[in-house]
């Protein structure tokens, strides 16, 4: 699970580019409190397999993880 925005660090969008260059089969979930960000709306275009908006509940996290792990 990658946070879209990391102050002073590498954000999820940049991390996904680097990770997918190493492992194109990586299953990355993007998460953010900024639900209006284009990456959140079009997550698959950026290589993410799923999206989960913060704050999220355990049930939503569990469902998202199960969805991604099932492929």
matplotlib code that plots the C-alpha trace (Angstrom):
import matplotlib.pyplot as plt

x = [0.0, 1.6, 0.6, 0.1, 1.7, 4.8, 6.0, 9.8, 9.8, 8.9, 5.2, 3.2, 3.1, 6.9, 7.4, 5.0, 7.1, 10.3, 8.8, 7.1, 10.3, 11.9, 8.8, 6.1, 3.8, 3.8, 0.4, 0.4, -2.5, -2.6, -4.0, -4.6, -6.7, -6.8, -9.7, -9.9, -6.3, -6.4, -4.2, -7.0, -9.7, -7.6, -5.4, -5.0, -3.5, -0.6, 0.0, -1.9, -4.2, -6.6, -7.3, -8.4, -9.2, -8.1, -9.3, -10.5, -12.1, -10.7, -13.5, -12.6, -8.9, -9.7, -11.9, -9.3, -6.5, -8.6, -9.5, -5.9, -4.6, -7.1, -5.8]
y = [0.0, 3.3, 6.6, 9.0, 12.0, 11.7, 15.1, 15.2, 11.7, 9.7, 9.6, 6.6, 7.6, 7.9, 4.7, 2.8, 3.7, 2.5, -0.7, -1.6, -1.1, -3.8, -6.0, -5.4, -7.9, -6.0, -5.5, -2.0, -0.3, 3.5, 5.3, 9.0, 11.4, 13.5, 11.7, 14.4, 13.6, 12.3, 9.3, 8.2, 8.5, 6.7, 4.5, 1.8, 4.3, 4.7, 1.0, 0.5, -2.5, -0.8, 2.3, 3.0, 6.4, 7.5, 7.3, 3.8, 1.2, -2.3, -3.8, -1.7, -2.5, -6.2, -6.2, -4.2, -6.6, -9.6, -8.2, -7.5, -10.8, -12.7, -10.9]
z = [0.0, -1.1, 0.2, -2.7, -0.9, 1.4, 2.5, 2.0, 0.5, -2.5, -3.1, -4.3, -8.0, -8.2, -6.1, -8.5, -11.5, -9.9, -8.4, -11.7, -13.6, -11.3, -11.0, -13.6, -11.8, -8.5, -7.1, -5.6, -3.8, -3.7, -0.7, 0.0, 1.9, -1.3, -3.1, -5.8, -7.1, -10.6, -9.6, -7.2, -9.9, -12.6, -10.5, -13.1, -15.5, -13.1, -12.5, -9.3, -8.9, -6.4, -4.5, -0.9, 0.4, 3.8, 6.4, 5.8, 8.0, 8.6, 6.5, 3.5, 3.9, 4.1, 1.0, -1.0, 0.0, -0.8, -4.2, -5.1, -3.8, -5.8, -8.9]

ax = plt.figure().add_subplot(projection="3d")
ax.plot(x, y, z, "-o")
ax.set_aspect("equal")
plt.show()
